[in-house]
Amino acid sequence: MTLINIGFQALAGLCVYYARRAEDSRDQLALVNADLLATRALLADSARDAERLRVARELHDVAGHKLTAMKLNLRALAGDPVFAARDEVRIAQQLSAELLDDIRSVVQALRDARGLDLQTAIRALAAPLPRPALRLAIADGVKVDDPAVAESLLRIVQECLTNAARHANADTLTVSLKNEDAGMHLHIEDDGRLKGRIHEGNGLSGIRERVAALGGEMQLGSSASGGLRLDVRLPA
């Protein structure tokens, strides 16, 4: 009976062990999937931005050039006494001028696109985590066109999410991104509790290296609740 009892306990222990392993693997797979979704969202936005710029250049270089040549030829034609009084020449001049202005407006609108969609990518990262909850605020007017900058911002938030979940026991992670006179300011803090002094492990060191590569600066500190506070400033 003792051996049977020990056997049942060993079997129960193995079941609990493998159940925990399966749960950890599922959570890890969810995080990897979220990472892939966030990266795919940035890549898709980057491809759309590149296509918008290509179309803008084509419109400006091809259609704009030919319309300018047409406008000059019509102006020369209007200077001929034989055609100067004809309404058709005047209307053609007016239409060519309006069309050229319209093309310039379209080109400017394509170039003034909103940039990469960081909000969707960051929320995709936080979605599979039961805790901490993400409180995200990206100010109006913030525009990130460079995929390298967007990728760095995404990885910085990802590392802070991971730290808040694993080490700080935080319930909420607050992320804000806004423009400043000197560039861009990313502020991140959690409501957890730091255990002792801030130690820069591989994750925080990686953030510092990313920021330095972009010519920015990083500051670490404690939040009002005793959690981690991080401020990243990137040049314009």
VENFENRA-V255279 format. One record per pair of residues at least 24 apart in sequence whose C-alpha atoms are under 6 Angstrom apart, sorted by the first residue. I is the first residue (numbers start at 0). J is the second residue. D is the distance in whole Angstrom. If there is no record, write none. Layout:
BEGIN
[[I | J | D] [I | J | D]]
END
This chain:
BEGIN
[[33 | 123 | 6] [33 | 124 | 5] [34 | 124 | 6] [37 | 120 | 4] [37 | 123 | 6] [40 | 120 | 6] [44 | 115 | 5] [51 | 109 | 6] [55 | 106 | 5] [114 | 142 | 5] [114 | 143 | 5] [114 | 144 | 5] [115 | 143 | 6] [115 | 144 | 6] [130 | 170 | 6] [131 | 169 | 6] [131 | 170 | 4] [131 | 171 | 5] [131 | 172 | 6] [132 | 171 | 5] [133 | 171 | 6] [133 | 172 | 5] [134 | 173 | 5] [135 | 174 | 5] [135 | 175 | 6] [136 | 175 | 5] [137 | 175 | 6] [137 | 176 | 5] [138 | 177 | 5] [155 | 206 | 6] [167 | 191 | 5] [167 | 192 | 5] [167 | 193 | 6] [181 | 234 | 6] [182 | 233 | 6] [182 | 234 | 4] [182 | 235 | 4] [183 | 232 | 6] [183 | 233 | 5] [184 | 231 | 6] [184 | 232 | 5] [185 | 230 | 6] [185 | 231 | 5] [186 | 229 | 6] [186 | 230 | 5] [187 | 228 | 6] [187 | 229 | 5] [188 | 227 | 6] [188 | 228 | 4] [189 | 226 | 5] [189 | 227 | 6] [190 | 224 | 5] [190 | 226 | 5] [191 | 226 | 5] [192 | 225 | 5] [192 | 226 | 5] [193 | 226 | 5]]
END
